[in-house]
Amino acid sequence: YEFYETQFFELNNNTFIIVGVIDNKIVATGTIIIKSNFYRNCKNTGFIEDIVVSKNHRGKGYSTLIINKLKELAKKNNCYKIILDCKKEYYKFYKKFGFKKNKNLNLELRFYEENIKPPIPPCTTKTL
């Protein structure tokens, strides 16, 4: 638990996490990070990350609720666009929310090998 608590308090005021909880268990989550800009008349950019719904709760509309809330947060935080990277197999899903494939190529730098994931401690919930 301490790992998650520490991580939570490291977040800045520009990170918003939406969490769906059922019976004191996290079943869905999504994050948007707001990046401040000086260009585009100081309009910001939103980055959506980690849209996850547990296997037992998929198909119940939780991801729709989370994505719509993240879009709302982007608008309230003066974003002119939202960037979302995902696998090609999810394009159709995100197109329902107005996302379009852009012409830019995305690059990334990983600090661990793709097939070796960093350790993740067990997740529990507790009111902070």
N, C-alpha and C positions, 0 to 999 in steps of 0.2 A: 504493500500500500504506500509506503513512504516514497518509493520511486515515482509513483503517479502524482502524489501530493507535491513533491519537489518540482516535477515537470510543470504542473499546473501553475505554480507560483512564478515560474520562469516566463510564462506567457506575458506578452505586452498588451497594451490597450487596443492594439490593432488586430488581435486574434480573437475570433468568436467561434465557440464550439457549441453545436446543438447536440443534445443527447436525449435519446428516447429510452425511458426506463419503465420496465414492467416487472412487478413483484420484486423490487429492489435489485434488478439486474439490468445492466445496459444491454439493449437489444439493437440500437441504431445510433449512429453518430455521423456528423459531418462538420467540417471546419472551413472557415473562410479567413484568409489573411488579407488585410487591407494594406497596400503599399502606397505611401504618399508619393506624389509626383510634383515636379515643377512645370512640366510641359502640359499641353492640353488645358490651359487655363487652370492649372493646379488640380485637375481632376485626378482621382485615384484609380488604382487598379486592384481588383479583387482576384484572389487565387483560391479556388475551391480545391480542397484536398480531403482525402480519406472519407468518402461516402461509403459507409459500411452498415449492412443490416445482417444480423445473425441469420443463419440458414433457416431456423425454425420460424422466423418472422417475416420472411420475404413474401412479396405479393400482397401485402396488406396496406400498402400506401405510405409506409414510413419514409421511404426515400423521397417520395414526392413532397411530403410535408417538410422534410429537412431541406431539400433543394430550394423550394419556394421561400422558406424562411431565410436561407443564405442569400438568395437573390434580393430579397427585401432589405437585408442588412447592407448589401452592396449599394443599393440605391440610397439608403439613408446615410451612407458614408461617402457620398459624392464620387462613386466609381463611374468611370465612363465605359468600362468593360470588365468582364470576368474571364479569367483564363482557367481552363480545366483540362488537364491531361488525363487521358484514359486509353485503355486498349481499344482497338478498332471494333471489337465485338460489342462494345457499349455505346458506340456512336448513335445508333438508332434510339436508344433509351434517352440520351441527353438531348437529342434533337427535339424531343417532345417539349422541352423546356426553353427552346429558342436557341440552343447552342448550335453553332455551325463550324465545320472544319475550316480552318484558315490556311493560307498558303505558306505560312512560316514553318520552317523545320525546327523541331524542338531538340535541344541538346541537353545532356545531363552529365553530371560527374558523380559517380558513386564512390563512397568511402568503404564499401565492403563488396565482396563478390555477390553477384545476383543470386546464386544458388545457396549462399550462406547468409542467413538472416541474423541480425543481432538478437541477443536473448531478450525475451519479453516476460517479465514477471507476471504471476496470476493477477487478474483484474478483480477488484472488489469495489463496492460502492460505499461511500460514507459521506455524510453531509459535512461540508467544511464550514 
